[in-house]
Amino acid sequence: MRAVIELRGAEGACSVVPFSSQKVTSKRKAEGVYEVRGTLGLIPLAPEGSGWGYSMGVGEKEVLAVVTYARKVMTIKLQKEGQTYDLIGAMSLHCEIADPGPVMLPAF
């Protein structure tokens, strides 16, 4: 399932669109370094072939992001003008996440 994970602010809090997922978590590991767990990695931005799936917020267009994915952990390292950089606004990660299991409704 495709989802957009939005990292916000210096601490890297996350929200998942189109729905909230308890299995996707994020945290700031160090200055300019964020870790996201619970995804299956980045996906290409639509239309296909126009780059891999992240975009920086309006106030952070000059920020360079290096995104790696290994052992089910996505690591995002941010730099601006050669220095590590903590998010002020937000960045969006276009990811694949596991489909939620079927929802069991109570019998009436």
SVG drawing of the C-alpha trace seen along z (x, -y; Angstrom):
<svg xmlns="http://www.w3.org/2000/svg" viewBox="-27 -29 57 41">
<polyline fill="none" stroke="black" stroke-width="0.4" points="0.0,0.0 1.3,-3.4 1.5,-6.1 3.0,-9.5 4.9,-9.8 5.4,-13.4 8.3,-14.1 7.8,-17.3 10.1,-19.5 13.5,-19.0 12.3,-15.9 11.0,-14.2 7.5,-13.3 5.6,-11.6 2.1,-11.3 1.0,-8.8 -1.5,-9.6 -4.1,-8.3 -4.4,-6.9 -2.6,-6.6 -0.4,-3.5 0.9,-2.4 3.5,-0.4 5.2,-3.4 7.4,-5.2 10.1,-7.9 12.6,-9.6 15.6,-11.9 18.8,-10.0 21.2,-12.9 21.5,-16.4 20.1,-16.1 19.6,-12.3 16.2,-10.8 15.1,-7.1 11.8,-5.7 10.7,-2.2 7.7,-0.3 7.9,-1.0 9.0,1.2 11.1,-1.6 10.7,-4.6 8.6,-4.4 8.9,-6.6 7.0,-9.8 4.2,-9.9 4.3,-10.1 6.7,-7.0 10.3,-7.9 10.3,-11.4 12.5,-10.7 12.3,-8.8 9.8,-9.5 10.7,-12.4 10.0,-16.1 11.2,-18.9 8.8,-21.5 8.6,-24.9 11.1,-26.5 13.6,-23.7 14.1,-23.5 17.9,-24.1 18.3,-21.1 20.0,-18.0 18.5,-14.7 20.4,-11.4 17.9,-8.5 19.0,-5.0 17.0,-1.8 18.6,1.2 17.4,3.9 13.8,2.5 15.1,-0.9 15.0,-4.1 17.6,-6.6 17.4,-10.2 20.5,-12.5 19.9,-16.2 22.5,-18.8 22.3,-22.5 25.4,-24.3 27.6,-21.3 26.4,-21.3 24.0,-18.9 20.5,-20.3 17.5,-19.7 14.1,-20.0 12.3,-23.2 9.2,-22.5 8.5,-19.2 9.5,-16.7 7.3,-14.0 8.5,-10.5 6.5,-8.5 6.7,-4.9 5.3,-1.5 3.8,-0.2 2.3,3.2 -1.4,3.5 -3.4,3.5 -4.9,6.7 -8.6,7.3 -10.8,5.5 -13.0,7.7 -16.3,6.2 -18.3,7.4 -21.2,9.7 -24.6,8.4"/>
</svg>
